[in-house]
């Protein structure tokens, strides 16, 4: 077995949607967690199990940027928010693209999440807060 074969063998293995649970609760929970991470009330490590490494790294960088921005503005109060809508689209077997609408007092945002079935569970391979 070559090094490339070994890497492919030990990498995440895709799986079918048929053996995976409904993705809507995970989309809602991940969107809530991502917003809380960006607000500084949750640590990004708490969702490491549910995201791929590149997604984790991106969220960690964005959380650091958000923390620095809050420090410059001397923001002390964390705004409340609520999830108002969750949409999931099965774009391919083992792939779900979801959008979660998040509302707060001053604005409404969307959190776009791509889930892929990897090693028998859903994992977020992309997360964007719009």
ABEGO torsion letter per residue (X at the ends): XBAAAAAAAABBBBBBAAABBBAAAAAAAAAAAAAAAAAGABBAAAAAAABBAAAAAAAAAAAAAAAAAAAAAGBABBBBBBBABBBBBBABBGBBBBBBBBBBAABBBBBBBBBBBBGGBBBBABBBBX
